[in-house]
Amino acid sequence: QAQLVESGGGLVQPGGSLRLSCLGSGFVFRTFAMSWFRQAPGKERELIASIDNISVRTYYADSVKGRFTISRDNNKQTIALQMNSVTPDDAAMYYCKANNGMGLVYWGQGTPVTVSS
């Protein structure tokens, strides 16, 4: 059974850093593109970063470009999101998504990020 489990969320001060991780299991991780989404209360879920299956291409939303970095380790079946210079606008539930481009899509349960001093 395919599963994605996020971790690393929590409370961070404005201007601080946080590192999220997502562990995949039950599917051929190295063949899936991976993404991070976030959803703040009352807002739609938005794509903020993605990485292809061999770490050649990445995408960042304008709202996080230059502050967040997505990476993956296919040997450990994990992706990470390094979040720097965090602002209150970054507070949200963060989700990872796996997509093989052929109809298989998996989502994690989310990890919360709270930004407060």
C-alpha positions as CSV (number, residue, x, y, z in Angstrom):
1,Q,0.0,0.0,0.0
2,A,1.4,3.3,-1.1
3,Q,2.0,5.8,1.7
4,L,3.6,9.2,2.2
5,V,4.4,10.5,5.7
6,E,5.4,14.0,6.3
7,S,7.3,15.2,9.3
8,G,9.2,18.2,10.6
9,G,6.4,20.7,11.0
10,G,6.0,22.8,14.0
11,L,6.4,26.3,15.4
12,V,8.9,28.7,13.8
13,Q,9.6,32.3,14.4
14,P,9.4,34.8,11.6
15,G,12.7,34.9,9.8
16,G,13.5,31.4,11.0
17,S,14.1,28.1,9.3
18,L,12.4,24.8,9.2
19,R,13.0,21.5,7.3
20,L,10.1,19.3,6.3
21,S,10.6,15.7,5.2
22,C,8.3,13.2,3.4
23,L,9.0,9.5,3.4
24,G,7.5,7.4,0.7
25,S,6.8,3.6,0.8
26,G,4.8,1.0,-1.0
27,F,5.6,2.3,-4.5
28,V,8.5,2.8,-6.8
29,F,9.6,6.1,-5.4
30,R,12.4,6.8,-7.9
31,T,9.9,6.8,-10.8
32,F,7.6,9.5,-9.3
33,A,7.9,13.2,-9.5
34,M,7.4,14.7,-6.0
35,S,5.8,18.0,-4.9
36,W,5.1,20.1,-1.9
37,F,1.7,21.8,-1.5
38,R,0.4,23.9,1.3
39,Q,-3.1,24.9,2.4
40,A,-3.8,27.8,4.8
41,P,-7.1,28.0,6.6
42,G,-9.8,29.4,4.2
43,K,-7.5,29.1,1.2
44,E,-7.1,26.7,-1.6
45,R,-4.3,24.1,-1.6
46,E,-1.4,25.5,-3.7
47,L,1.7,24.0,-5.3
48,I,4.8,25.5,-3.9
49,A,7.6,23.3,-5.1
50,S,8.2,20.2,-7.2
51,I,11.1,18.0,-8.3
52,D,11.3,15.4,-11.1
53,N,12.2,11.8,-10.4
54,I,16.0,12.3,-11.0
55,S,16.4,15.7,-9.4
56,V,17.1,17.4,-12.8
57,R,14.2,19.9,-12.8
58,T,12.7,21.8,-10.0
59,Y,9.8,24.3,-9.8
60,Y,9.1,26.9,-7.2
61,A,6.1,29.2,-6.8
62,D,7.0,32.8,-6.8
63,S,5.9,33.1,-3.2
64,V,8.7,30.8,-2.0
65,K,11.3,31.2,-4.7
66,G,14.7,32.0,-3.2
67,R,13.7,31.0,0.3
68,F,12.6,27.4,0.0
69,T,14.6,24.5,-1.5
70,I,13.2,21.1,-2.5
71,S,15.4,18.0,-2.6
72,R,15.1,14.3,-2.8
73,D,17.1,11.2,-1.9
74,N,15.8,8.2,-3.9
75,N,17.9,5.8,-1.9
76,K,16.1,6.9,1.3
77,Q,12.8,7.4,-0.5
78,T,12.5,10.8,0.9
79,I,12.0,14.4,-0.2
80,A,12.7,17.5,1.9
81,L,11.7,21.1,1.9
82,Q,14.2,23.5,3.4
83,M,12.3,26.6,4.5
84,N,14.3,29.7,5.2
85,S,13.3,33.3,6.0
86,V,9.9,32.1,7.0
87,T,7.1,34.7,7.1
88,P,3.6,34.6,8.7
89,D,2.3,34.0,5.2
90,D,4.0,30.6,5.2
91,A,1.8,29.3,8.0
92,A,-0.2,26.4,6.6
93,M,-0.6,22.6,6.5
94,Y,2.1,21.2,4.2
95,Y,1.5,18.2,2.1
96,C,3.7,16.1,-0.1
97,K,2.4,14.5,-3.3
98,A,3.8,11.8,-5.5
99,N,2.8,11.6,-9.2
100,N,4.1,9.2,-11.9
101,G,2.5,11.1,-14.7
102,M,0.5,8.1,-15.7
103,G,-2.4,8.4,-13.4
104,L,-0.9,7.3,-10.1
105,V,-1.1,10.1,-7.5
106,Y,-0.5,9.8,-3.7
107,W,-0.8,12.3,-1.0
108,G,0.5,12.5,2.5
109,Q,-1.6,13.4,5.5
110,G,0.1,16.8,6.0
111,T,2.3,18.4,8.6
112,P,1.4,21.8,10.1
113,V,3.7,24.8,10.1
114,T,2.9,27.7,12.5
115,V,4.7,31.0,12.3
116,S,4.7,33.1,15.4
117,S,7.1,35.1,17.6
